[in-house]
Amino acid sequence: MTKTKLNVNDIEIVLYKQNEEEYISITDMARFRDSARTNYIIQNWMRTRSTIEFIGLWEQLHNPNFKSIEFDAFRNESGSNSFTLTSKKWIESTDAIGIISKSGRYGGTYAHKDIAFEFASWLSPTFKLYLITEYQRLKEVETNQYNLEWNVKRILSKTNYLIHTDAVKNYILPEINYEKGMEWITYAEEADLLNVALFNCTAKDWREANPELAEKIMNIRDIASINELAILSNLETINAVMIKEKIEKKDRFLKLREIAKYQQTVLNEKDFMKSLKKLNERVYINEKKKLD
């Protein structure tokens, strides 16, 4: 179980993940309305018919053990002046999993993110927008941290391998004018189209020029720089779009070649690792202060 905190209008809201599902503290969220009466606010929300129907439908979609008969009883009673419902009573009566109660340091009432966003709408549309913005910021941070970690691990693994392979210092790039003789394009796989556009070399030609490295299961992309790996990722996306647009392979190659040369010029003038640190004005991926 992992915990983190969202900061919405200066209110700290605990979010934790359990079994790959995310739950948000609606007790913390209720402090937006009244910090001293959070339980009362949650009960007021749960006593409405629209809330009962929403959380009941969510359970029916996600919880095979949900007790529909007890749910129907609550729904029939909801809306009346005498009707009250606590999260504890809802959970115990219906075996609900969308709302849970926790004790201890981070105790309170938690709701699955789908239900928590519905609670936020009831509290205030403005508050909901702030909550969604902060939640999306967190997801962007997590996504870019994961991607950066994956790329760094790949680079470090490659570097460590190269340290133990002295022969890699002598790799050769074949001197072939691929633009002059375009016959190879007819039979080229898409991976080689990208290889030639970026490295000016097919995988086969590189292996033939570097037989010792090829025997060690190395390939042309193993000697790529981080800038080249970034460009390669961009070329893959652009090529996929051009394929959908049914652009001929020869024309795609020339366009990819042009893009690769341009991006190499741009990236070689910049510190690419530093550019990864900041995604936009709201999202930072390496500043601990921002993440906290």
Buried (B, 14 or more C-beta within 10 A) or exposed (E): EEEBBBEBEEBEBBBBEEEEEBBBBBBBBBBBBEEEEBEEBBBBBBBBBEBBBBBBEBBEEBBEEBBEEBBEEBEEBBEEEEBEBBBEEBBEBBBBBBBBBBEEEBEBBBBBBBBBBBBBEBBBEEBBEBBEEBBEBBEBBEEBEEEBEEBEEEBEEBEEBBEEBEEBEEBEBBEBEBEEEEEBBEEBEEBBBBBBBBBBBBBBBBBEBBEEBBEEEBBBBBBBEBBBBBBBEBBEEBBEEBEEEEEEBEEBBBBBBEBBEEBBEEBEEEEEBEEBEBBEEEBBBBEEEEBE
